[in-house]
Amino acid sequence: MIKQLRKVGNSNALLLDKALLELLGLDEKGRVQLTFQDGSLIITPVHPNPVAPEQLERCLDKVVVRRQSALRKLAQ
């Protein structure tokens, strides 16, 4: 999944879809751990919520359907 950073004040923000937050067991005040590894940023909930592969697939499908036009533009 590709996301775009958004300008918020003097910072940039990564906006996460509600479906992804629910999947991770996070809400708007959720806490995450940021880890840098081999040039990648890894975002992990402080208190992770175990997720079945089927549940992950369903949530990702919801995001793809909702963001279909944006994903098409990014693919071009």
C-alpha positions in Angstrom: 0.0 0.0 0.0 1.3 3.4 -0.9 0.4 6.5 1.2 1.3 10.1 0.8 2.5 12.4 3.5 0.4 15.5 4.3 1.6 18.9 5.5 0.3 19.6 9.1 1.7 22.9 10.5 5.5 22.6 10.3 5.5 18.9 10.1 4.3 16.1 7.8 1.7 13.5 8.8 1.0 10.0 7.6 -2.8 9.5 7.6 -4.1 6.0 8.2 -7.5 4.8 7.1 -10.0 3.9 9.7 -10.0 0.2 8.6 -6.2 0.0 9.2 -6.5 1.6 12.6 -9.2 -0.8 13.6 -7.1 -3.7 12.3 -4.3 -2.6 14.5 -6.5 -1.9 17.5 -5.7 1.8 17.4 -7.8 4.9 17.8 -7.0 8.6 17.4 -5.1 8.6 20.7 -3.3 5.3 20.0 0.4 5.0 20.7 2.9 3.6 18.3 6.5 2.6 18.4 8.7 3.9 15.5 11.7 1.7 14.5 14.2 2.3 11.7 15.6 -0.7 10.0 17.6 -1.0 6.7 16.3 2.3 5.4 12.7 1.5 6.4 10.3 3.0 8.9 8.4 0.4 10.9 5.3 1.5 12.8 4.1 -0.9 15.5 1.3 -0.4 18.0 2.6 -0.2 21.5 -0.1 -2.8 22.5 -0.5 -4.9 19.3 -3.8 -6.5 18.4 -3.3 -10.1 17.0 -4.8 -10.3 13.5 -5.8 -13.3 11.4 -4.6 -13.2 7.8 -8.3 -13.3 6.6 -9.1 -10.2 8.7 -6.1 -8.4 7.2 -7.2 -9.2 3.7 -10.8 -8.0 4.3 -9.5 -4.7 5.7 -7.1 -4.1 2.9 -9.9 -4.8 0.4 -12.1 -2.1 2.1 -9.3 0.4 1.8 -8.6 -0.4 -1.9 -12.3 0.0 -2.8 -12.6 3.3 -0.9 -9.4 4.7 -2.4 -9.7 3.2 -5.9 -9.5 6.4 -7.9 -6.4 7.6 -5.9 -4.7 4.3 -6.4 -5.3 4.4 -10.1 -3.7 7.9 -10.3 -0.7 6.7 -8.3 -0.3 3.7 -10.7 0.0 6.0 -13.7 
